[in-house]
């Protein structure tokens, strides 16, 4: 971990607290009367919750959304996104280097979030718990923090860790559970990493009782994350178990509800999302369009657009009407900046997880049932699926989870090449294919971090 991004512990905690309290009322109906210093934040459960809310407000999982999309075949570079104002151009064209700014910002941002989480967990016992209600509230907050810690580490693994399809000795990012500013952890063996992820997930499952709470890490979110982790780990029975826990609590959206999800920030199918407003410079729609310059940054790829049937509700929702390849999935509320929250876990993904897990355990008929239910919800009519294989599953994930940051990570976890259509290349000389195992296939730990910590 790059320790030079942090100041002395006490100064950091003071700054952290001020940031927490400046934005806490965006997610909670709380009205702090005064600024709270680093000692006071641990003087009550209520103030401690301010700190927890601050973690949400400053967590930018949009970085995962961007990297998971532009590295794969669902995006193509806009002709307006070039020159000195170019944004993520080299990553999209597979010509990046380990000192790419977005890679470094992602690493810093996610480990910064982990530092905040660990700071709160290390100091939680300082908070007075004078009643049974206090103890229950603190248990839930501890569960949220441990669930968030597992989630952020898993995002770092998806981006910077070895592929789960890699054979032999596989390594991933450090799993950090302390705030020691002088630690220089090395990469973690993948098996050890998963042990630590599951330890935090099990703690979250034990502590959390809040279920349908879309802007907080809830018990339902724990199950959804556990299903995703198990799928990557190829623990398919486990993925089925946790996916089923989620699916019994939610229903697939109707076409009208699904439209409202993307155009009006409604919560149909949303298990967990990060709330966004005008104060957030980074939000889902800013990944594809620069509101300051009025320029498009990325378009939907021809390959993706041609994968939809015309009656598929996703076709009309995900792409612009005036410009057919403009990414309109996060059109948000009807205002100038199209504010849209960031869905992190949706029911549709859980359906796809269970369908794939059923297929890989030989229960193909059950996988077909899940896949058919999802597609029928999007098509608005009954369909018949007679066969299920890896290609069908990946195609449906491609279509349903477009621009949500899954495509590159899906191909990576399965060891499959990245392949683009000719018309989706930025230049005729660009590569159409990037094979699994090629040097540029695996996103590297940023150069500045390796220079600061050679153990990486």
C-alpha positions in Angstrom: 0.0 0.0 0.0 1.3 3.5 -0.9 1.7 5.1 2.5 2.9 8.5 1.3 -0.7 9.5 0.5 -1.5 9.8 4.2 -0.5 12.4 6.7 0.1 11.7 10.4 -2.7 9.6 12.0 -4.3 12.3 14.1 -4.3 14.9 11.3 -5.9 12.4 9.0 -8.6 11.5 11.5 -9.4 15.2 12.0 -9.7 15.7 8.3 -11.6 12.5 7.8 -14.1 13.6 10.5 -14.7 16.9 8.8 -15.3 15.2 5.5 -17.6 12.8 7.1 -19.8 15.4 8.7 -19.8 17.7 5.7 -21.6 15.1 3.7 -23.3 12.7 6.1 -26.8 14.2 5.7 -26.7 13.1 2.1 -27.6 9.5 3.1 -29.0 9.9 6.6 -31.5 12.2 8.1 -29.1 13.5 10.7 -28.3 17.1 11.6 -25.0 17.5 13.3 -24.9 20.7 15.4 -21.1 21.2 15.2 -18.0 19.8 13.7 -16.8 16.7 15.5 -13.1 16.2 16.0 -11.3 12.9 16.0 -12.0 12.2 19.7 -15.6 13.1 19.7 -16.5 10.9 16.8 -16.1 7.9 19.1 -18.2 9.5 21.9 -21.6 8.2 20.7 -23.1 5.7 18.4 -24.7 8.5 16.4 -21.3 10.2 15.8 -19.7 6.9 14.9 -22.4 6.4 12.3 -21.4 9.7 10.8 -18.0 8.1 10.1 -19.6 5.0 8.6 -21.7 7.1 6.2 -18.6 9.0 5.2 -17.1 5.8 3.9 -20.1 5.5 1.5 -20.0 9.1 0.4 -16.3 8.9 -0.6 -16.3 5.4 -2.2 -15.9 5.7 -6.0 -16.7 2.3 -7.4 -17.2 4.1 -10.7 -13.5 3.3 -11.3 -14.4 -0.4 -11.5 -17.3 0.4 -13.8 -15.0 2.3 -16.1 -12.2 -0.2 -16.2 -14.5 -3.2 -16.5 -16.2 -1.6 -19.5 -13.5 0.1 -21.6 -11.0 -2.7 -21.4 -13.5 -5.0 -23.1 -15.7 -5.0 -26.2 -18.8 -3.1 -25.0 -17.3 0.4 -25.6 -15.6 2.2 -28.3 -13.7 5.5 -28.2 -15.5 8.6 -29.3 -13.8 10.7 -31.9 -14.2 13.6 -29.5 -12.1 11.9 -26.9 -8.6 12.5 -28.2 -5.6 14.8 -27.8 -4.6 16.5 -24.6 -8.1 16.2 -23.2 -8.2 12.4 -23.9 -9.7 10.3 -21.2 -8.8 6.7 -20.6 -7.8 6.4 -24.3 -4.7 4.2 -23.8 -6.6 1.8 -21.6 -9.3 1.4 -24.2 -6.8 1.0 -27.0 -4.6 -1.5 -24.9 -1.6 0.9 -25.2 -1.5 1.9 -21.5 1.5 1.6 -19.1 1.7 0.9 -15.4 1.9 4.7 -14.6 -1.5 5.3 -16.2 -3.3 7.9 -14.0 -6.6 6.1 -13.8 -5.0 3.0 -12.5 -3.1 4.9 -9.8 -6.2 6.9 -8.8 -8.2 3.7 -8.5 -5.6 2.1 -6.3 -5.3 5.1 -4.0 -9.0 5.7 -3.8 -9.8 2.1 -2.8 -7.0 1.7 -0.3 -7.9 5.1 1.1 -11.4 3.8 1.7 -9.9 0.7 3.4 -7.9 2.9 5.6 -11.0 4.7 6.8 -12.8 1.4 7.3 -10.0 0.0 9.4 -9.6 3.2 11.4 -13.3 2.9 12.4 -13.0 -0.8 13.2 -9.9 -0.3 15.3 -11.6 2.4 17.4 -15.1 1.0 17.6 -14.6 -0.2 21.2 -14.1 3.4 22.3 -17.8 4.1 21.6 -20.0 4.0 24.7 -22.8 1.5 24.5 -25.1 2.3 27.3 -28.2 0.4 26.2 -29.3 -2.7 24.3 -30.2 -0.4 21.4 -26.7 1.0 21.3 -25.2 -2.5 21.2 -27.5 -3.5 18.4 -26.7 -0.4 16.4 -23.0 -0.8 16.9 -23.2 -4.5 15.8 -24.9 -3.4 12.6 -22.3 -0.7 11.9 -19.5 -3.2 12.5 -21.2 -5.6 10.0 -21.5 -2.8 7.4 -17.8 -2.0 7.8 -16.7 -5.6 7.4 -18.9 -6.1 4.5 -17.6 -3.0 2.8 -14.0 -4.1 3.6 -14.7 -7.4 1.8 -16.3 -5.6 -1.1 -13.5 -3.1 -1.7 -10.8 -5.7 -1.5 -12.7 -7.9 -4.0 -12.9 -4.9 -6.4 -9.1 -4.5 -6.1 -8.7 -8.2 -6.8 -10.8 -8.1 -9.9 -8.8 -5.2 -11.2 -5.2 -5.8 -10.1 -5.1 -9.5 -9.0 -4.2 -12.6 -11.0 -7.0 -14.1 -12.9 -9.0 -16.8 -11.1 -8.4 -18.9 -14.3 -4.6 -18.7 -14.0 -2.9 -22.0 -13.2 -0.2 -22.5 -10.6 0.9 -20.1 -7.9 -1.6 -17.2 -8.1 -1.3 -13.9 -6.3 -3.5 -11.0 -5.7 -3.5 -7.6 -3.9 -2.7 -7.2 -0.2 -5.7 -7.7 2.2 -5.2 -4.9 4.7 -6.9 -5.1 8.1 -4.8 -2.5 10.1 -3.9 1.1 9.8 -0.2 0.7 10.3 1.2 3.5 8.1 4.6 1.8 7.9 3.5 -1.6 6.7 4.6 -2.6 3.2 2.6 -5.7 2.5 3.3 -8.0 -0.4 0.9 -9.7 -2.7 -1.4 -12.2 -1.1 -1.7 -15.9 -2.3 -5.2 -16.2 -3.8 -6.3 -18.9 -1.4 -5.3 -16.8 1.6 -7.1 -13.8 0.1 -10.4 -15.7 -0.2 -10.1 -16.9 3.4 -9.9 -13.3 4.5 -12.8 -12.2 2.3 -15.0 -15.0 3.7 -14.0 -14.1 7.2 -15.3 -10.6 6.7 -18.4 -11.8 4.9 -19.3 -14.2 7.7 -18.8 -11.4 10.2 -21.1 -9.2 8.2 -23.7 -12.0 8.0 -23.6 -12.5 11.7 -24.0 -8.8 12.6 -26.4 -7.4 10.0 -30.1 -7.5 10.4 -31.0 -4.7 7.9 -32.3 -6.2 4.6 -34.0 -4.0 2.1 -31.7 -0.9 2.6 -30.4 0.0 -0.9 -28.0 2.8 0.1 -26.4 0.8 3.0 -24.5 -2.5 3.0 -27.2 -4.8 4.3 -27.7 -8.5 4.9 -29.1 -8.8 1.3 -25.9 -7.1 0.0 -23.8 -9.5 2.0 -25.6 -12.4 0.2 -25.2 -10.8 -3.2 -21.5 -10.2 -2.7 -21.0 -13.7 -1.4 -22.7 -15.1 -4.5 -20.4 -13.0 -6.7 -17.3 -14.0 -4.8 -18.2 -17.7 -4.9 -18.8 -17.5 -8.7 -15.3 -16.1 -9.2 -13.8 -18.7 -6.8 -15.6 -21.5 -8.7 -17.4 -22.5 -5.5 -20.6 -23.0 -7.4 -22.8 -24.7 -4.8 -22.0 -21.8 -2.5 -22.9 -19.4 -5.2 -26.2 -21.1 -5.6 -26.9 -21.0 -1.9 -26.3 -17.3 -1.5 -27.9 -16.3 -4.8 -31.1 -18.1 -3.7 -31.1 -16.2 -0.4 -31.3 -13.0 -2.4 -33.7 -14.2 -5.0 -36.4 -15.1 -2.5 -36.5 -11.5 -1.3 -36.9 -9.7 -4.7 -38.8 -9.8 -7.9 -37.6 -9.1 -11.4 -38.7 -5.7 -12.7 -41.5 -5.1 -15.2 -40.6 -3.2 -18.3 -42.0 0.0 -16.7 -40.1 -0.6 -13.4 -36.9 -1.3 -15.4 -37.3 1.9 -17.3 -37.7 3.9 -14.1 -34.6 2.3 -12.6 -32.4 3.9 -15.3 -34.4 7.1 -16.1 -35.8 8.0 -12.7 -33.3 6.5 -10.2 -35.9 4.1 -8.9 -34.8 1.0 -6.9 -36.5 -1.9 -8.7 -34.1 -4.9 -8.6 -31.5 -2.8 -6.7 -29.9 -4.6 -3.8 -27.2 -2.0 -3.1 -26.3 1.3 -4.7 -24.1 4.3 -4.0 -26.1 7.5 -4.0 -24.9 10.4 -6.2 -25.9 14.1 -6.6 -24.6 17.3 -8.2 -21.7 17.5 -5.7 -20.2 14.2 -7.0 -17.7 14.9 -9.8 -17.5 11.2 -10.5 -20.8 9.4 -11.1 -21.9 6.9 -13.7 -22.9 9.2 -16.5 -19.6 11.2 -16.3 -17.7 8.1 -17.3 -19.1 8.3 -20.9 -19.8 12.1 -21.3 -17.9 15.2 -20.2 -20.5 17.7 -19.0 -18.0 20.5 -18.8 -17.0 20.3 -22.4 -20.1 18.7 -23.9 -18.1 16.0 -25.5 -18.8 12.3 -25.6 -16.0 10.1 -24.2 -17.2 6.6 -25.2 -19.9 5.1 -27.3 -21.5 1.7 -27.1 -19.7 -0.7 -29.4 -21.3 -2.0 -32.6 -20.8 -5.5 -31.3 -22.9 -4.8 -28.3 -25.6 -2.8 -30.0 -26.1 -5.6 -32.6 -26.6 -8.2 -29.9 -30.0 -6.9 -28.9 -33.3 -7.6 -30.5 -35.4 -4.6 -31.3 -38.2 -5.5 -28.8 -35.7 -5.9 -26.0 -36.3 -3.0 -23.5 -32.6 -2.7 -22.9 -32.0 -1.7 -26.5 -34.1 1.5 -26.2 -32.9 2.3 -22.7 -29.1 1.8 -23.0 -28.6 3.9 -26.2 -29.4 7.4 -27.3 -32.3 8.2 -29.6 -30.6 11.0 -31.5 -27.2 9.2 -31.7 -27.8 5.4 -31.8 -24.5 4.5 -30.2 -24.5 7.1 -27.4 -24.5 5.5 -23.9 -27.8 6.5 -22.3 -28.0 3.7 -19.6 -27.5 6.1 -16.8 -29.9 8.8 -18.1 -31.0 9.4 -14.5 -33.5 12.0 -13.4 -34.8 14.6 -16.0 -32.3 17.4 -15.3 -29.4 18.9 -17.1 -26.7 16.7 -15.5 -28.8 13.5 -15.6 -27.9 12.6 -12.0 -27.9 8.8 -11.6 -27.0 6.6 -8.6 -24.5 3.8 -9.1 -26.1 0.4 -8.8 -23.5 -2.0 -7.3 -25.6 -5.2 -6.9 -28.8 -5.8 -8.9 -31.1 -8.8 -8.9 -30.4 -9.4 -12.6 -26.8 -10.2 -11.8 -27.8 -12.6 -9.1 -30.1 -14.5 -11.6 -27.1 -14.7 -14.0 -24.8 -15.9 -11.2 -27.2 -18.7 -10.2 -27.9 -19.7 -13.9 -24.1 -20.0 -14.5 -23.6 -21.9 -11.2 -26.4 -24.4 -12.1 -24.9 -24.9 -15.5 -21.4 -25.6 -14.2 -22.7 -28.1 -11.6 -24.7 -30.0 -14.3 -28.1 -28.7 -13.3 -28.7 -27.2 -16.8 -32.5 -27.3 -16.6 -32.5 -25.1 -13.5 -30.0 -22.7 -15.2 -32.3 -22.5 -18.2 -35.2 -21.6 -15.9 -33.3 -18.7 -14.4 -32.0 -17.5 -17.7 -35.4 -17.7 -19.3 -37.1 -15.7 -16.5 -34.6 -12.9 -16.9 -34.9 -12.7 -20.7 -38.7 -12.8 -20.6 -38.7 -9.9 -18.2 -36.6 -7.8 -20.6 -38.5 -8.9 -23.7 -41.9 -8.6 -22.3 -43.0 -11.9 -23.8 -42.6 -15.6 -23.3 -39.5 -17.3 -24.9 -38.1 -20.8 -25.0 -34.5 -21.6 -24.3 -33.5 -25.2 -25.2 -29.8 -25.1 -24.6 -27.5 -23.4 -22.1 -23.7 -23.1 -22.4 -20.9 -20.7 -21.5 -21.4 -18.7 -24.6 -25.1 -18.1 -23.9 -24.4 -17.1 -20.3 -21.7 -14.7 -21.3 -23.8 -13.1 -24.0 -26.6 -12.5 -21.6 -24.2 -11.0 -19.1 -22.8 -8.8 -21.9 -26.3 -7.5 -22.7 -27.8 -7.1 -19.2 -24.7 -5.8 -17.4 -23.4 -3.5 -20.1 -21.6 -0.4 -18.8 -21.8 -1.7 -15.2 -18.2 -2.8 -15.2 -18.4 -6.6 -15.5 -17.4 -7.6 -19.1 -13.6 -7.4 -18.8 -13.7 -9.1 -15.4 -16.0 -11.9 -16.7 -13.6 -12.7 -19.5 -10.6 -12.4 -17.2 -12.0 -14.8 -14.6 -12.6 -17.4 -17.3 -9.3 -16.8 -19.1 -11.0 -15.8 -22.4 -9.5 -13.3 -25.0 -10.7 -9.8 -25.4 -12.1 -9.4 -29.0 -13.5 -6.4 -30.8 -15.2 -5.9 -34.2 -13.2 -3.9 -36.8 -15.7 -1.1 -36.7 -15.2 -0.7 -33.0 -11.4 0.1 -33.2 -10.2 3.6 -32.7 -7.7 3.2 -35.6 -7.2 0.6 -38.3 -3.8 -0.2 -36.8 -5.3 -1.1 -33.4 -5.5 -4.7 -32.3 -8.8 -6.6 -32.6 -7.8 -9.2 -30.1 -5.9 -9.4 -26.8 -5.1 -12.9 -25.7 -5.4 -14.1 -22.1 -1.8 -14.1 -20.7 -0.6 -11.3 -23.0 1.3 -8.6 -21.1 -1.4 -6.0 -21.5 -4.3 -8.3 -20.6 -3.6 -8.1 -16.9 -3.9 -4.6 -15.4 -0.7 -3.9 -13.4 -0.3 -2.6 -9.9 0.5 1.1 -10.5 4.2 1.9 -10.9 4.3 4.5 -8.2 2.9 2.0 -5.7 5.6 -0.6 -6.6 8.3 2.0 -6.3 7.0 3.0 -2.9 6.6 -0.6 -1.8 8.9 -3.1 -3.6 7.1 -6.0 -1.8 4.4 -5.5 -4.4 
